[in-house]
Amino acid sequence: MDAVTSATGLRQPWGRQSRRGYSDGPEANRSIDGGSRRIVAEQSDEQSSVRVTVYGSCVARDSVDLAGHGRFTVVDYIARQSLLSAGQDVSEKFPAEAQVAHNFQRRMMASDFAGDVKDRVKGARGRTDILLWDLTDERHGVHVFDDGTAVTRSIDLVAVPEALAAVEGTRHIAFGTDEHFALWAERAEQFRNYLRTIGLFGRTVVLQMPWARSTVDGQETPGSMGTTAQEANETYPRYYNQLRELGFSILEFAEDEVLADPEHRWGLAPFHYTQDVYEEIVDRLLAAREDSAG
């Protein structure tokens, strides 16, 4: 079935195969720095560890990297790809000449333009014990082309002039607007159905992580591209509630359980947490897995 355009103008891609996928191989499992690459290499040696495919951001990935050593193996890391761009291949619009500082960032942008989350989770399903999904990368919305296809407004896209030029003239649908939510809710149901079809729905866990309003030393956290922690924490709940209604397993943290770390390896942000937060995520994931197995 070919993609169709909904009444809202966003293309509906879930019945069609992507024309171009990206198989990143071992390098897909590394973050930008060499330290994370070493951690993941060590994780691959743990035969008894829980195999995790990450769909989301540094929130889920840092939980595995910083707290899951020896307990998790990363199968694939699908980052900076909104559910609204997933399943839509606009690879021809990706600027091949883009000057991108890191290969990781280039791969993630190319993956988003290819809309390949569907193919990648399917490819990983036989090696995945947990599909760990967090919604942090939805935070800046999407850019919609005239034909209804979309790409994620990620921090990488905004930082790369050639990539930003590629979406010039598109329509920006901001996260949290009624239009964005209506489109996203429809896609979430389609994604749920797809995960059921490929046998991954029962292994999917959604991280519901509030943004930290303050740091460990009591300072107010900065915003992310204009969005404050308070605004994010007021906007995200209906997205998580929608996933609850669809039957997704949710691992929820309260606002008073999270603090930001000014010394975080990626810098200070409301979703760059202290080490104990990542430890708690891992502990709760493993406890939930043991409960379900029992």
Backbone as JSON, one array per atom type, in Angstrom:
{
  "sequence": "MDAVTSATGLRQPWGRQSRRGYSDGPEANRSIDGGSRRIVAEQSDEQSSVRVTVYGSCVARDSVDLAGHGRFTVVDYIARQSLLSAGQDVSEKFPAEAQVAHNFQRRMMASDFAGDVKDRVKGARGRTDILLWDLTDERHGVHVFDDGTAVTRSIDLVAVPEALAAVEGTRHIAFGTDEHFALWAERAEQFRNYLRTIGLFGRTVVLQMPWARSTVDGQETPGSMGTTAQEANETYPRYYNQLRELGFSILEFAEDEVLADPEHRWGLAPFHYTQDVYEEIVDRLLAAREDSAG",
  "N": [[0.85, -1.19, 0.0], [0.6, 2.15, -0.87], [1.88, 5.29, 0.39], [-0.37, 7.68, 1.73], [-2.01, 10.88, 1.81], [-3.15, 12.48, 4.67], [-6.12, 14.1, 5.99], [-5.11, 16.19, 7.35], [-2.88, 16.88, 6.01], [-0.43, 15.65, 6.31], [1.7, 13.12, 5.24], [0.79, 9.66, 5.11], [2.54, 6.91, 5.9], [2.63, 4.19, 6.62], [2.03, 1.75, 5.43], [3.84, 1.23, 3.45], [7.0, 0.24, 2.07], [10.17, 1.51, 2.94], [12.23, 3.19, 0.6], [14.89, 3.36, 0.88], [17.17, 2.24, 3.19], [19.18, 2.43, 6.17], [21.87, 0.76, 7.29], [23.84, 0.72, 9.87], [25.72, -0.88, 11.06], [28.33, -1.93, 13.35], [29.1, 0.64, 14.16], [26.78, 1.99, 14.6], [26.15, 1.72, 17.18], [27.45, 3.5, 18.83], [28.09, 6.43, 20.73], [28.9, 9.94, 20.4], [31.41, 10.32, 21.52], [34.62, 8.73, 22.13], [34.77, 7.32, 24.5], [32.21, 6.32, 25.03], [32.02, 4.57, 22.91], [33.86, 2.62, 23.62], [32.63, 1.61, 25.88], [30.31, 0.44, 24.79], [31.47, -1.5, 23.19], [32.54, -3.15, 25.12], [30.17, -3.95, 26.29], [29.15, -5.61, 24.33], [30.41, -7.95, 24.73], [29.15, -9.17, 26.77], [27.45, -11.89, 27.26], [25.2, -12.63, 28.66], [23.71, -10.39, 29.05], [20.97, -8.01, 28.91], [19.4, -7.42, 25.88], [19.08, -4.47, 24.12], [17.23, -2.33, 22.07], [17.36, 0.99, 21.22], [15.1, 3.56, 20.75], [15.02, 6.79, 20.41], [16.44, 9.26, 22.43], [19.38, 10.75, 23.98], [18.56, 10.31, 26.56], [17.48, 7.69, 26.97], [19.65, 6.32, 25.85], [21.89, 7.14, 27.38], [21.2, 6.03, 29.79], [21.71, 3.34, 29.36], [24.43, 3.43, 28.64], [25.72, 4.78, 30.82], [24.85, 3.59, 33.14], [24.18, 0.99, 32.7], [26.24, -0.78, 32.2], [27.56, -3.94, 31.53], [25.14, -5.06, 32.02], [23.4, -4.5, 29.97], [23.17, -4.82, 26.42], [23.55, -2.92, 23.55], [21.62, -3.11, 20.74], [20.72, -1.61, 18.54], [20.64, 1.9, 17.83], [18.41, 4.31, 17.43], [18.09, 7.47, 16.72], [16.99, 10.9, 17.13], [14.76, 11.07, 15.49], [11.6, 11.78, 14.71], [8.37, 10.41, 15.38], [6.67, 11.3, 13.49], [8.14, 11.62, 11.19], [8.97, 9.13, 10.65], [9.03, 6.27, 8.56], [8.85, 7.56, 6.15], [10.48, 8.22, 3.22], [12.64, 10.57, 2.33], [15.12, 10.81, 1.28], [16.38, 11.88, -0.93], [16.29, 14.56, -0.52], [18.15, 15.08, 1.37], [21.05, 16.91, 2.12], [23.88, 16.08, 0.58], [26.3, 17.35, 0.59], [26.59, 18.47, 3.04], [28.28, 19.91, 5.77], [29.16, 18.27, 8.44], [29.94, 17.88, 11.82], [30.36, 15.47, 13.19], [30.38, 11.97, 12.51], [28.38, 10.44, 13.65], [26.26, 12.3, 13.96], [25.73, 12.92, 11.28], [24.87, 10.41, 10.35], [22.56, 10.07, 11.87], [20.92, 12.18, 10.99], [20.7, 11.51, 8.26], [19.41, 9.09, 8.54], [16.99, 9.96, 9.61], [15.97, 11.48, 7.45], [15.63, 9.36, 5.74], [13.65, 8.08, 7.08], [13.68, 5.65, 8.57], [13.0, 4.16, 10.86], [11.09, 2.16, 11.1], [12.04, 0.03, 9.48], [14.4, -0.48, 10.82], [13.75, -1.23, 13.49], [12.39, -3.54, 12.88], [14.46, -5.03, 11.73], [15.97, -5.44, 13.97], [14.48, -6.96, 15.68], [14.7, -9.74, 16.24], [16.87, -9.84, 17.86], [16.35, -8.43, 20.1], [15.54, -7.76, 23.39], [14.38, -5.71, 24.86], [12.68, -2.94, 23.6], [13.47, 0.22, 23.94], [12.02, 3.26, 24.39], [12.07, 6.72, 24.2], [10.71, 10.03, 24.33], [12.05, 12.4, 23.92], [13.27, 13.53, 21.65], [11.16, 14.46, 20.18], [10.74, 17.05, 20.76], [11.07, 19.45, 19.3], [9.37, 19.43, 17.17], [8.36, 19.03, 13.69], [9.39, 19.43, 10.22], [7.4, 19.96, 7.45], [7.1, 18.99, 4.15], [5.87, 20.09, 0.89], [4.61, 17.91, -0.26], [3.63, 16.51, 1.85], [5.35, 14.86, 3.25], [7.75, 14.51, 5.95], [10.4, 15.77, 8.05], [12.45, 15.57, 10.97], [12.76, 18.3, 13.2], [15.54, 18.59, 14.41], [18.24, 19.14, 16.78], [20.59, 18.83, 15.43], [19.9, 19.27, 12.74], [19.19, 21.97, 12.81], [21.63, 23.07, 13.44], [23.26, 22.69, 11.27], [24.0, 24.37, 8.43], [23.51, 23.61, 5.7], [21.65, 21.56, 5.95], [19.59, 22.89, 7.21], [18.93, 24.65, 5.19], [17.81, 22.85, 3.44], [15.26, 22.45, 4.38], [14.08, 24.82, 4.03], [11.31, 26.87, 3.41], [9.5, 24.92, 4.05], [6.75, 23.77, 6.11], [6.61, 24.34, 9.52], [5.63, 22.28, 12.07], [4.94, 22.66, 15.26], [5.95, 21.03, 18.26], [3.61, 19.94, 20.69], [1.48, 21.53, 19.89], [-2.0, 21.49, 19.0], [-2.38, 20.48, 16.45], [0.01, 19.08, 15.97], [-0.16, 17.14, 18.01], [-2.5, 15.73, 17.3], [-1.78, 14.58, 14.85], [0.43, 13.09, 15.71], [-0.72, 11.33, 17.58], [-2.26, 9.72, 15.94], [-0.24, 8.51, 14.44], [1.08, 7.18, 16.51], [-0.73, 5.18, 17.2], [-0.66, 3.71, 14.83], [2.0, 2.92, 14.9], [1.99, 1.34, 17.2], [0.35, -0.75, 16.28], [1.99, -1.73, 14.27], [4.24, -2.61, 15.72], [3.03, -4.66, 17.12], [2.49, -6.38, 15.0], [5.04, -7.2, 14.21], [5.89, -8.44, 16.44], [7.04, -7.05, 18.6], [5.74, -5.4, 20.37], [5.03, -6.2, 23.0], [7.49, -6.15, 24.16], [8.23, -3.57, 24.37], [9.15, -0.61, 26.05], [8.29, 2.49, 27.33], [9.94, 5.41, 28.26], [8.98, 7.7, 30.57], [10.03, 10.61, 31.24], [10.37, 13.41, 33.18], [11.5, 16.76, 32.52], [14.31, 18.11, 34.17], [13.97, 20.68, 36.51], [15.85, 21.93, 37.98], [19.36, 21.98, 38.8], [21.77, 19.72, 40.32], [23.05, 21.28, 42.14], [21.23, 23.18, 42.78], [20.66, 25.2, 40.93], [18.72, 26.85, 38.39], [17.69, 25.11, 35.49], [18.76, 25.53, 32.06], [16.85, 26.37, 29.08], [15.86, 24.35, 26.22], [16.52, 25.08, 23.08], [14.72, 27.19, 23.32], [12.65, 26.09, 24.81], [11.51, 25.62, 28.05], [12.02, 23.71, 31.1], [9.69, 23.69, 32.64], [7.73, 24.3, 30.7], [8.03, 22.09, 28.98], [7.31, 20.01, 30.71], [4.67, 20.54, 31.03], [3.69, 20.06, 28.56], [4.31, 17.49, 27.55], [2.73, 15.43, 28.94], [0.16, 14.67, 27.75], [0.93, 13.28, 25.52], [2.24, 11.03, 26.57], [0.05, 9.99, 27.95], [-1.57, 9.28, 25.85], [-0.12, 7.14, 24.82], [-0.38, 5.39, 26.95], [-3.12, 4.84, 26.82], [-3.08, 3.39, 24.52], [-1.96, 1.09, 25.33], [0.76, 0.78, 25.84], [3.68, -0.11, 27.75], [4.74, 1.82, 30.42], [7.4, 3.49, 31.92], [7.59, 5.5, 34.51], [8.81, 8.56, 35.84], [8.77, 10.91, 38.51], [8.7, 14.53, 38.85], [10.13, 15.35, 41.09], [12.05, 13.44, 41.29], [14.17, 13.78, 39.64], [17.21, 15.42, 38.74], [19.31, 17.78, 37.1], [22.62, 17.43, 35.76], [25.33, 19.48, 36.02], [27.85, 18.77, 35.2], [27.58, 16.92, 33.25], [28.39, 14.7, 30.56], [27.52, 15.56, 28.05], [26.99, 18.17, 28.46], [25.15, 20.83, 30.12], [21.71, 20.41, 30.44], [18.11, 20.19, 30.61], [17.41, 17.55, 30.37], [19.65, 16.08, 30.79], [20.72, 14.11, 33.05], [21.55, 13.44, 36.54], [23.86, 10.93, 37.69], [22.64, 9.09, 39.44], [19.99, 9.06, 38.61], [20.05, 7.74, 36.13], [20.94, 5.27, 37.06], [18.74, 4.5, 38.54], [16.79, 4.28, 36.55], [17.76, 2.05, 35.12], [17.68, 0.08, 37.15], [14.89, -0.05, 37.63], [13.97, -0.84, 35.14], [15.11, -3.42, 34.9], [13.93, -4.65, 37.12], [11.23, -4.57, 36.4], [11.33, -6.2, 34.17], [12.03, -8.64, 35.33], [9.76, -9.05, 36.91], [7.77, -9.36, 34.95], [8.68, -11.65, 33.74], [8.4, -13.43, 35.74]],
  "CA": [[0.0, 0.0, 0.0], [1.38, 3.38, -0.95], [1.59, 6.33, 1.37], [-1.45, 8.58, 1.37], [-2.0, 12.12, 2.57], [-4.32, 12.59, 5.53], [-6.84, 15.37, 5.89], [-4.29, 17.23, 7.98], [-1.81, 17.25, 5.08], [0.8, 14.91, 6.56], [1.63, 11.86, 4.53], [0.62, 8.46, 5.92], [3.47, 6.02, 5.23], [2.92, 2.97, 7.35], [1.85, 0.53, 4.67], [4.8, 1.12, 2.37], [8.39, 0.0, 2.43], [11.1, 2.6, 2.66], [13.04, 2.91, -0.58], [16.29, 3.33, 1.23], [17.41, 2.08, 4.61], [20.56, 2.64, 6.6], [22.38, -0.24, 8.22], [25.07, 1.36, 10.32], [26.68, -1.85, 11.55], [28.8, -1.71, 14.73], [29.22, 2.05, 14.54], [25.48, 2.52, 15.01], [26.01, 1.57, 18.62], [28.34, 4.35, 19.59], [27.76, 7.84, 20.84], [29.87, 10.77, 19.7], [32.75, 10.26, 22.07], [35.28, 7.43, 22.12], [34.5, 6.61, 25.74], [30.99, 5.55, 24.87], [32.3, 3.49, 21.98], [34.52, 1.56, 24.38], [31.64, 1.0, 26.76], [29.44, -0.42, 24.01], [32.27, -2.65, 22.77], [32.6, -4.04, 26.26], [28.85, -4.51, 26.49], [28.91, -6.64, 23.35], [31.01, -9.17, 25.23], [28.34, -9.71, 27.85], [26.51, -12.79, 26.62], [23.99, -12.78, 29.46], [23.09, -9.09, 29.26], [19.69, -7.75, 28.25], [19.63, -6.79, 24.58], [18.2, -3.3, 24.04], [17.2, -1.41, 20.94], [16.95, 2.31, 21.7], [14.48, 4.5, 19.83], [14.85, 8.0, 21.19], [17.48, 10.27, 22.59], [20.42, 10.46, 24.97], [17.97, 9.9, 27.83], [17.51, 6.23, 27.0], [20.98, 5.82, 25.54], [22.78, 7.36, 28.51], [20.86, 5.06, 30.83], [22.43, 2.12, 29.03], [25.87, 3.69, 28.66], [26.27, 5.26, 32.08], [24.42, 2.79, 34.29], [23.85, -0.38, 32.33], [27.43, -1.54, 31.81], [27.54, -5.32, 31.97], [23.76, -5.53, 32.16], [22.71, -4.27, 28.72], [23.87, -4.74, 25.14], [22.8, -2.12, 22.59], [21.47, -3.74, 19.43], [20.68, -0.49, 17.6], [20.31, 3.19, 18.44], [17.68, 5.11, 16.44], [18.01, 8.75, 17.43], [16.66, 12.16, 16.45], [13.78, 10.76, 14.44], [10.24, 11.88, 15.21], [7.4, 9.44, 14.88], [6.0, 11.9, 12.34], [8.97, 11.46, 9.99], [9.24, 7.71, 10.48], [8.33, 5.59, 7.47], [8.8, 8.4, 4.95], [11.82, 8.33, 2.67], [12.93, 11.79, 1.57], [16.58, 10.82, 1.23], [16.85, 12.72, -2.02], [16.34, 15.93, -0.03], [19.25, 15.25, 2.32], [22.19, 17.56, 1.46], [25.09, 15.24, 0.64], [27.47, 18.2, 0.79], [26.51, 19.07, 4.37], [29.47, 19.83, 6.62], [28.7, 17.82, 9.75], [31.13, 17.71, 12.66], [30.55, 14.09, 13.65], [29.73, 10.94, 11.7], [27.14, 10.07, 14.33], [25.22, 13.28, 13.63], [25.39, 12.74, 9.87], [24.09, 9.19, 10.22], [21.23, 10.25, 12.44], [20.13, 13.02, 10.08], [20.4, 10.72, 7.06], [18.42, 8.11, 8.96], [15.72, 10.66, 9.74], [15.5, 11.78, 6.1], [15.19, 8.09, 5.18], [12.49, 7.63, 7.83], [13.91, 4.21, 8.58], [12.8, 3.51, 12.16], [10.29, 0.96, 10.9], [12.93, -1.02, 8.99], [15.46, -0.79, 11.79], [13.22, -2.03, 14.6], [12.1, -4.87, 12.34], [15.73, -5.72, 11.58], [16.55, -5.75, 15.28], [13.52, -7.64, 16.56], [15.15, -11.06, 16.66], [17.98, -9.69, 18.8], [15.94, -7.4, 21.05], [14.74, -8.1, 24.57], [13.63, -4.5, 25.21], [12.71, -1.75, 22.76], [13.39, 1.33, 24.9], [11.57, 4.41, 23.61], [11.8, 7.97, 24.91], [10.12, 11.02, 23.41], [12.76, 13.68, 24.03], [13.57, 14.1, 20.34], [9.96, 15.06, 19.58], [10.53, 18.34, 21.42], [11.11, 20.62, 18.42], [8.43, 19.28, 16.08], [8.82, 18.54, 12.39], [9.21, 20.26, 9.03], [6.57, 19.25, 6.49], [7.25, 19.42, 2.76], [4.61, 20.31, 0.18], [3.97, 16.63, -0.56], [3.15, 15.91, 3.08], [6.41, 14.16, 3.96], [8.27, 15.32, 7.04], [11.66, 15.44, 8.71], [12.49, 16.06, 12.35], [13.52, 19.51, 13.52], [16.48, 18.18, 15.45], [19.29, 20.1, 17.07], [21.59, 18.7, 14.37], [19.4, 19.93, 11.53], [19.26, 23.42, 13.02], [23.03, 23.49, 13.56], [23.98, 22.48, 10.0], [23.38, 25.29, 7.48], [23.02, 22.94, 4.49], [20.45, 20.82, 6.32], [18.55, 23.88, 7.47], [18.52, 25.15, 3.88], [17.01, 21.82, 2.78], [13.87, 22.53, 4.83], [13.59, 26.19, 3.81], [10.04, 26.89, 2.7], [8.59, 23.92, 4.58], [5.89, 24.21, 7.2], [7.02, 23.81, 10.8], [4.57, 21.92, 13.01], [5.6, 22.69, 16.57], [5.57, 20.05, 19.28], [2.68, 20.42, 21.7], [0.29, 22.13, 19.32], [-3.09, 20.54, 18.77], [-2.15, 19.82, 15.17], [1.08, 18.09, 16.15], [-0.63, 16.03, 18.83], [-3.46, 14.92, 16.54], [-1.01, 13.78, 13.89], [1.28, 12.16, 16.44], [-1.56, 10.31, 18.18], [-2.6, 8.79, 14.87], [0.96, 7.72, 14.14], [1.37, 6.31, 17.65], [-1.58, 3.99, 17.06], [-0.12, 2.93, 13.72], [3.25, 2.32, 15.35], [1.58, 0.26, 18.1], [-0.11, -1.87, 15.46], [3.16, -2.28, 13.57], [5.03, -3.35, 16.7], [2.31, -5.91, 17.36], [2.63, -7.23, 13.83], [6.38, -7.78, 14.15], [6.15, -9.13, 17.7], [7.86, -6.26, 19.52], [4.97, -4.52, 21.24], [5.13, -6.66, 24.37], [8.85, -5.91, 24.65], [8.48, -2.13, 24.29], [8.99, 0.17, 27.28], [8.39, 3.93, 27.11], [10.44, 6.17, 29.39], [8.32, 8.99, 30.82], [10.99, 11.34, 32.05], [10.19, 14.87, 33.21], [12.72, 17.55, 32.43], [14.72, 18.62, 35.47], [13.85, 22.12, 36.64], [17.04, 22.47, 38.64], [20.55, 21.15, 38.81], [22.07, 19.11, 41.6], [23.49, 22.33, 43.07], [20.13, 24.1, 43.04], [20.5, 26.23, 39.91], [17.68, 26.6, 37.39], [18.23, 24.57, 34.24], [18.47, 26.33, 30.87], [15.91, 25.77, 28.15], [16.39, 23.67, 25.03], [16.03, 25.77, 21.88], [13.59, 28.04, 23.67], [11.67, 25.4, 25.63], [11.95, 25.45, 29.42], [11.58, 22.47, 31.74], [8.29, 23.83, 33.02], [6.91, 24.17, 29.49], [8.08, 20.7, 28.52], [6.57, 19.16, 31.63], [3.24, 20.81, 30.82], [3.33, 19.67, 27.19], [4.49, 16.06, 27.28], [1.84, 14.43, 29.53], [-0.9, 14.09, 26.92], [1.56, 12.31, 24.62], [2.4, 9.8, 27.34], [-1.28, 9.45, 28.23], [-2.02, 8.63, 24.62], [0.55, 5.84, 24.75], [-1.01, 4.54, 27.96], [-4.4, 4.4, 26.28], [-2.79, 2.41, 23.47], [-1.49, -0.12, 25.97], [2.21, 0.71, 26.0], [4.24, -0.14, 29.09], [5.35, 3.12, 30.71], [8.24, 3.62, 33.11], [7.39, 6.92, 34.81], [9.5, 9.24, 36.93], [8.16, 12.17, 38.93], [9.6, 15.68, 38.74], [11.03, 15.44, 42.24], [13.02, 12.34, 41.23], [15.22, 14.06, 38.65], [18.01, 16.64, 38.77], [20.27, 17.88, 36.0], [24.03, 17.4, 36.17], [26.13, 20.49, 35.3], [29.07, 18.14, 34.7], [27.2, 15.85, 32.33], [29.32, 14.63, 29.42], [27.0, 16.31, 26.9], [26.73, 19.54, 28.87], [23.98, 21.06, 30.96], [20.39, 20.48, 29.79], [17.1, 19.67, 31.54], [17.28, 16.09, 30.2], [20.95, 15.47, 31.06], [20.47, 13.9, 34.45], [22.62, 12.96, 37.41], [24.12, 9.5, 37.55], [21.69, 8.26, 40.19], [18.77, 8.92, 37.82], [20.28, 6.65, 35.17], [20.99, 4.03, 37.82], [17.37, 4.14, 38.91], [16.13, 3.82, 35.32], [18.22, 0.69, 34.86], [17.15, -0.8, 38.19], [13.46, -0.24, 37.43], [13.8, -1.64, 33.91], [15.43, -4.81, 35.19], [12.92, -5.16, 38.04], [10.01, -4.79, 35.62], [11.56, -7.36, 33.32], [11.97, -9.81, 36.18], [8.35, -9.23, 37.31], [7.03, -9.89, 33.8], [9.15, -13.01, 33.47], [7.93, -14.28, 36.82]],
  "C": [[0.88, 1.23, 0.0], [0.98, 4.32, 0.16], [0.47, 7.2, 0.85], [-1.35, 9.81, 2.22], [-3.29, 12.23, 3.36], [-4.97, 13.95, 5.34], [-6.04, 16.51, 6.48], [-3.1, 17.62, 7.12], [-0.51, 16.53, 5.3], [0.67, 13.54, 5.95], [1.56, 10.68, 5.48], [1.43, 7.32, 5.28], [3.46, 4.57, 5.68], [2.7, 1.7, 6.57], [2.93, 0.3, 3.64], [6.19, 0.85, 2.88], [9.23, 1.21, 2.07], [11.96, 2.24, 1.46], [14.5, 2.77, -0.22], [16.45, 3.23, 2.73], [18.87, 2.33, 4.91], [20.91, 1.58, 7.62], [23.76, 0.21, 8.66], [26.11, 0.38, 10.83], [27.13, -1.49, 12.95], [28.85, -0.26, 15.13], [27.89, 2.65, 14.95], [25.36, 2.53, 16.52], [26.98, 2.43, 19.41], [27.77, 5.75, 19.67], [28.91, 8.63, 20.23], [31.27, 10.57, 20.24], [33.31, 8.85, 22.11], [35.01, 6.63, 23.37], [33.26, 5.76, 25.64], [31.2, 4.38, 23.94], [32.95, 2.32, 22.71], [33.53, 0.84, 25.28], [30.78, 0.02, 25.99], [30.19, -1.65, 23.54], [32.37, -3.66, 23.9], [31.26, -4.71, 26.5], [28.6, -5.68, 25.54], [29.47, -7.98, 23.8], [30.18, -9.84, 26.32], [27.23, -10.58, 27.27], [25.19, -12.89, 27.37], [23.26, -11.46, 29.66], [21.78, -8.99, 28.49], [19.95, -6.96, 26.98], [18.59, -5.69, 24.35], [18.36, -2.61, 22.7], [16.63, -0.09, 21.44], [16.34, 3.1, 20.55], [14.21, 5.76, 20.64], [16.1, 8.83, 21.25], [18.56, 9.79, 23.55], [19.83, 10.03, 26.3], [18.02, 8.38, 27.97], [18.92, 5.71, 26.79], [21.96, 6.01, 26.72], [22.46, 6.43, 29.67], [21.63, 3.77, 30.61], [23.93, 2.32, 29.18], [26.42, 3.95, 30.05], [25.91, 4.39, 33.28], [24.22, 1.32, 33.97], [25.02, -1.25, 31.95], [27.41, -2.94, 32.41], [26.16, -5.91, 32.08], [22.96, -5.38, 30.87], [23.68, -4.35, 27.54], [23.0, -3.93, 24.18], [22.8, -2.81, 21.24], [21.47, -2.67, 18.34], [20.26, 0.75, 18.36], [19.72, 4.07, 17.35], [17.37, 6.44, 17.1], [17.54, 9.87, 16.51], [15.73, 11.93, 15.26], [12.38, 10.76, 15.06], [9.39, 10.76, 14.65], [6.69, 9.98, 13.64], [6.84, 11.83, 11.06], [9.23, 9.99, 9.68], [8.4, 7.12, 9.35], [8.23, 6.4, 6.19], [10.22, 8.63, 4.44], [11.94, 9.59, 1.81], [14.44, 11.95, 1.47], [17.13, 11.74, 0.15], [16.95, 14.19, -1.62], [17.49, 16.16, 0.95], [20.47, 15.82, 1.61], [23.48, 16.76, 1.62], [26.33, 16.07, 0.95], [27.52, 18.82, 2.19], [27.8, 18.85, 5.15], [29.02, 19.53, 8.05], [29.91, 17.42, 10.58], [31.41, 16.26, 13.0], [29.8, 13.12, 12.74], [28.41, 10.5, 12.32], [26.01, 11.01, 13.94], [24.78, 13.15, 12.18], [24.5, 11.51, 9.69], [22.68, 9.38, 10.75], [20.35, 11.14, 11.56], [19.75, 12.26, 8.82], [19.33, 9.68, 7.36], [17.04, 8.74, 9.09], [15.14, 10.99, 8.37], [15.03, 10.5, 5.4], [13.95, 7.55, 5.89], [12.53, 6.15, 8.14], [13.67, 3.51, 9.91], [12.04, 2.19, 12.0], [11.18, -0.21, 10.47], [13.93, -1.44, 10.05], [14.94, -1.57, 12.99], [12.87, -3.43, 14.12], [13.39, -5.68, 12.2], [16.32, -6.16, 12.9], [15.68, -6.67, 16.13], [14.0, -8.99, 17.07], [16.27, -11.03, 17.67], [17.64, -8.73, 19.93], [15.1, -7.97, 22.18], [13.86, -6.94, 25.0], [13.79, -3.48, 24.1], [12.44, -0.58, 23.69], [13.16, 2.63, 24.14], [11.41, 5.61, 24.53], [11.46, 9.04, 23.88], [10.87, 12.35, 23.37], [12.98, 14.33, 22.67], [12.34, 14.58, 19.58], [9.89, 16.56, 19.88], [10.51, 19.55, 20.51], [10.2, 20.48, 17.2], [9.06, 18.78, 14.8], [8.65, 19.62, 11.32], [8.48, 19.42, 7.99], [6.74, 19.85, 5.11], [5.88, 19.52, 2.09], [3.87, 19.01, -0.12], [3.49, 15.89, 0.68], [4.17, 15.08, 3.83], [7.04, 15.1, 4.98], [9.64, 14.85, 7.48], [11.66, 16.12, 10.07], [13.29, 17.35, 12.46], [14.41, 19.18, 14.71], [17.51, 19.27, 15.68], [20.39, 20.03, 16.01], [21.15, 19.42, 13.11], [19.54, 21.44, 11.65], [20.7, 23.92, 13.01], [23.81, 23.38, 12.25], [23.32, 23.34, 8.92], [22.8, 24.6, 6.24], [21.73, 22.16, 4.78], [19.29, 21.78, 6.56], [18.02, 24.46, 6.15], [17.61, 24.16, 3.17], [15.54, 21.87, 3.2], [13.33, 23.96, 4.71], [12.32, 26.14, 2.98], [9.07, 25.81, 3.15], [7.73, 24.52, 5.68], [6.33, 23.54, 8.5], [5.79, 23.53, 11.65], [5.22, 21.75, 14.37], [5.05, 21.61, 17.49], [4.63, 20.7, 20.29], [1.46, 21.12, 21.16], [-0.77, 21.07, 19.1], [-2.89, 19.79, 17.45], [-1.08, 18.74, 15.31], [0.56, 16.89, 16.93], [-1.6, 15.13, 18.06], [-2.75, 14.02, 15.54], [-0.2, 12.7, 14.6], [0.46, 11.02, 17.05], [-1.97, 9.26, 17.15], [-1.42, 7.89, 14.53], [1.31, 6.76, 15.28], [0.52, 5.04, 17.58], [-1.08, 3.09, 15.93], [1.17, 2.22, 14.13], [2.97, 1.17, 16.31], [1.17, -0.97, 17.3], [1.05, -2.54, 14.73], [4.01, -3.11, 14.53], [4.34, -4.67, 17.06], [2.53, -6.89, 16.22], [3.99, -7.93, 13.81], [6.8, -8.41, 15.48], [6.99, -8.38, 18.7], [7.05, -5.46, 20.54], [5.1, -4.92, 22.71], [6.5, -6.47, 24.99], [9.2, -4.43, 24.65], [8.21, -1.45, 25.63], [9.23, 1.64, 26.94], [8.9, 4.59, 28.39], [9.68, 7.5, 29.49], [9.17, 9.77, 31.81], [10.68, 12.83, 32.03], [11.54, 15.56, 33.02], [13.02, 18.11, 33.82], [14.63, 20.14, 35.49], [15.11, 22.74, 37.25], [18.18, 21.47, 38.58], [20.77, 20.58, 40.21], [22.54, 20.15, 42.62], [22.46, 23.45, 43.21], [19.92, 25.21, 42.03], [19.38, 25.86, 38.93], [18.31, 26.1, 36.1], [17.89, 25.49, 33.07], [17.43, 25.63, 30.01], [16.63, 25.05, 27.03], [15.74, 24.29, 23.81], [14.72, 26.51, 22.17], [12.54, 27.39, 24.54], [12.23, 25.16, 27.02], [11.45, 24.12, 29.97], [10.11, 22.55, 32.13], [7.38, 23.65, 31.82], [6.87, 22.74, 28.99], [7.23, 19.8, 29.4], [5.06, 19.42, 31.59], [2.76, 20.26, 29.48], [3.34, 18.17, 26.98], [3.38, 15.14, 27.81], [0.77, 13.86, 28.6], [-0.34, 13.11, 25.89], [1.75, 10.98, 25.35], [1.04, 9.17, 27.64], [-1.86, 8.74, 27.02], [-1.4, 7.24, 24.5], [-0.01, 4.88, 25.79], [-2.33, 3.98, 27.43], [-4.22, 3.33, 25.2], [-2.2, 1.12, 24.03], [0.0, -0.27, 26.11], [2.59, 0.6, 27.48], [5.02, 1.14, 29.32], [6.17, 3.02, 31.99], [8.3, 5.11, 33.45], [8.2, 7.39, 36.0], [8.76, 10.53, 37.25], [9.19, 13.29, 38.86], [10.59, 15.75, 39.91], [12.05, 14.3, 42.29], [14.19, 12.64, 40.29], [15.9, 15.4, 38.91], [18.97, 16.6, 37.59], [21.69, 17.95, 36.55], [24.82, 18.44, 35.37], [27.4, 19.92, 34.69], [28.78, 16.99, 33.74], [28.09, 15.86, 31.09], [28.83, 15.38, 28.19], [26.69, 17.76, 27.25], [25.44, 19.65, 29.67], [22.71, 21.2, 30.12], [19.38, 19.87, 30.76], [16.93, 18.15, 31.47], [18.64, 15.4, 30.23], [21.04, 15.31, 32.58], [21.72, 13.5, 35.23], [22.72, 11.44, 37.3], [23.09, 8.64, 38.28], [20.36, 8.1, 39.47], [18.91, 7.78, 36.82], [20.33, 5.3, 35.88], [19.58, 3.56, 38.17], [16.58, 3.66, 37.7], [16.48, 2.36, 35.06], [17.64, -0.28, 35.88], [15.67, -1.09, 37.98], [13.18, -1.06, 36.17], [14.03, -3.12, 34.2], [14.4, -5.43, 36.14], [11.62, -5.47, 37.3], [10.14, -6.02, 34.73], [11.47, -8.65, 34.13], [10.52, -10.11, 36.61], [7.55, -9.85, 36.17], [7.41, -11.33, 33.5], [8.62, -13.98, 34.52], [6.45, -14.55, 36.74]]
}
